[in-house]
Amino acid sequence: MSAARITPWGAVTGGALRANGGRLVLSVAAIALGVALGYAVQLINQAAVNELSAGLATVAGDADLEVRGPRAGFDESLFPAVAARPEVALASPVVEVDAKLAGDRGELALLGIDVFRAGPIQPGLVGEGEDGLDVLRPDAIFLSVAAADALGVKRGDRVGVLAGLEPVELRVAGLLSARTPGRLGVMDIAAVQDRFGRVGRITRIDLRLRPGTDVAAFRAALQAELPPGLVVARPEASLRAATSLSRAYRVNLNVLALVALFTGGLLVFSTQALAVVRRRTQLALLRVLGVKRRALAVTLVGEGAAIGAAGAALGLVAGYALAAAAVSIFGSDLGAGYFRGVTPRLGVEPGSAAAFFLLGVAAAVLGSLAPALEAARAQPGPALKAGDEQRALARLATPWPGLALWAAGLAASFLPPVRGLPLFGYAAIACLLVGTIVLMPRVAHAALSAAPRPRAVPGALALDQLRGAPGQASVSLAAIVAAVSLMVSMAIMVASFRQSVDDWLDRVLPADLYVRASMTTDTAFLSPADLERLAAIPGVRRSEPLRAQRILLAADRAGVALLAKPVDPADPARQLPLVGAFVVPKPGDPPPAWVTEPMVDLYGYRIGERIELPIAGRMAPFVVAGVWRDYARQQGAVMIQREVFVALTGDANANAVALWLDPGASPDAVSRAVAAAVPGGGNLEIATPGEIRDISLSVFDRTFAVTYALEAAAVLIGLVGLSSSFSALVLARRREFGVLRHLGMTRRQIGAMLAVEGFAVSAVGLAVGLAIGWLISLVLIHVVNRQSFHWGMELHVPWAGLAALGAVLLALATLTALASGRQAMGADVVRAVKEDW
Amino acid sequence: MIAIRDVSKAYAGPRERSVLTAISLELARGEYVAIMGESGVGKSTLLNLVAGLDRPDAGAIVVDGVEVTALDDDALTALRRARMGFVFQAFHVLPYLSVAQNVALPLALLGVAAGEAQTRVGAMLDAVGLADRAASMPRELSGGELQRVAIARALVHRPAVVLADEPTGNLDPESAAQILALLAATIRAHGATGILVTHSHAAAATADRILTLTRSGLREETRR
């Protein structure tokens, strides 16, 4: 290749690579980190959902439709009527119970099937044992491979499943097909009904229709004939219902991961903006020599694209490794508890890999777009002269785009969710953040103008420099403002959430001791006799039983918790953490029901409204008497009076009981007495409010651990951005430092000047970041969180934590500026005054 | 005032380049000399060595009774701050300071009280014909005006030595003539010793002595 051959790309980029290599590497790393985090979260979520889908697909088999009801089940006499319909080719009844395992071994999804009917529709559920008749034997259970692995059992071993509080011993007769995913066990339907109190009841009927049947029409006709509380839907609806709970969490996690990519894009912006400023005369010379505007702009945007492509490629590889490590350490839900029992297998999906690659490239291209356009628009004449650098950034000071973004952000924060997701909430945050960054030159200028001019020369010069070149300061500020505001907003939101959970626990745990058979499974409960025994224990002053069931209000939503305990309708706030006002039903009104916040958001319930709930196969009328806060059930819950529930269902069992003790009674002694008083008492979970609080808060902290990690990544990129832009700025100002050294400023004084600049810029960034962070936290709390999880919370600002964080950031930013200055103060700084470029 | 004794300087690199070899020069107080010579012969290097911005490989340089080559960086900086003034080809006026603030900078570094500094800056701007531009920002000034600011800044703290490196290289002939006259007049008015590095015979003619630097050493051309 001829040494004389050169292209515009080579002329523009070759020198930049040599002079700016370190910062370009940082930009690539920032994009890589952003893509890695986003891709890792996507891979983990997708793997978990795929696994869940596969599990549900196995359970549903080849069914065209499924009839589903409450977890308590519905009358099996419905089955022959449905199966006999001419459109139905095959019908398979199923009893589903979430079983609690004896010996504190956790839970197991247990399916009771009629093997002869299930075989053709759900072959994955038919187990293979040594004895062909085991599929019909009442003591035989077939486990999925994942369940057997989790329980550490093999064929022939025994597994205890609680019925009430007593264990039912089951024999592991064999394993389900290795292709059957999830942690589940399958038994004969009659055995499940008999052993777990479900005689005469089933929970699902899977239907395969005759060829040519209009599935939608048949579905509508069948739905019209079904008793209240039952739905007929395609199996996909079950998947939607199963994944709907985790959907908002998954989307939020993805968005949070993309924040790192956003700050990475800002880092590219500051690197490219300052590189363009630094090369201003070189670029002007190329224009003079005949390089067209478009070619220059394309070349500079191409640089951004190259940074993005390199970063994104690295990010995809790192993301896969990160996902594999995260799944093995935290599990598929990253500690949040949404996918318990799901063992995901990571797989590379070309679609999402391509999407994240393009996102990485797009972030870098967008970051380099404004500097590239500015460089292309600059008039070559003035740009050739030294000292024209500030003009390059003057365009950034236009306030209108920033103000427009702010207006759009504020407007978006009042808009409703889109398909259950707070898309406008995210848009509001993005608009507020980008709008603030766009306004930073004005804000920085105003803030720095208001600051008093220090007496010492280095400080005075630092402030003069920042006031005179707000555009440069703003470029440095972009990444730090973004990082700080996102960090602060997350910190306020998480602190608000945690404090609200803490306050809520205070209100929902008024008793001295809590005794629980199980809140989440169907098989363990306390019988009326057990409740009487507990109430009679010496030292127990009062007991309050709680019954929990799940009812189905919509086919594509998860079941709603139906809770029953003694509640005084005249003063419900004594037993429930009510939010706002309540009504007392008038004589003649239906009984009261108190609903949680998700019921208001998802089902539109309003105080005073009459509603009907499917309980025990009929629609029972209630009046919505109040709204209460419940952080335990995201899918929504309805509390009714225990006597109403018992009258409707005849079910006087309880899942849990709260005990108030006599003054001076020892909780430990009463706990021991509880375990001894009821048969199977050893299987009860007994805890004090303090223990439940500790467990609850540790679950909360584990859930948010991953958000802290993603947040830390964003802050790290922000700090790197500050460091990178500062070092670029310092390098661009070597001539100025040379002059100052000529005039008699010592290295220390110039160092002090840079430290003051770093401190002042960071202080402005921190102050703006704190203010915008607070505003964004309001959007997170009242829009994103509310629309995602339907939970209300009170604002709690963690002042001490934020102050400490601010101090650390300020110190780090100042040191960063100082270090950048030291690096740029080499011996050739004096020679820089001789350079025109 | 300035004594340069047997100073040599070479730049290291793949091919070591000897720039100055055993150069000697004596300048009396108030003397204003011009140094001419081909590009790369070492004129600016000599200026940097006098200013203590670079160190000679051999020889000694004494400025106002102080041996520059024996000082550490802090002492050299203090010497430049108090006793030297600089005028550069590219002006190097700080863009974020006003004209008056630029001129006041050396006084601020020396800790001169604000009141006195204001008086001296006013007088200096008056002397260079920029009294009415004190509040202007550098971007509002022409090249000639910028160099006047630089001259005012170089002399406002009454330095013993003024070093000017191609001060009119970026100016048109008319402005250049004015600036050279102004520089010579102000240096003389302040009784400072001046060294002007230039390629221009017209510029050199404004000095008291003209020296030519060649590979073989310094040669005196003219003395008034």
Interface residues (C-beta under 8 A of the other chain):
Chain A: A386 G387 Q390 V457 A460 L461 D464 Q465 R467 G468 A469 R735 E736 G738 V739 R741 H742 L743 G744 M745 T746 R747 Q749 V830 V833 K834 D836
Chain B: S44 N48 A51 L53 D54 D73 D74 T77 A78 R80 R81 A82 M84 F86 F88 Q89 A90 H92 L94 P95 Y96 L97 Q101 L105 P106 A108 L109 L110 M137 P138 R139 R153 D165
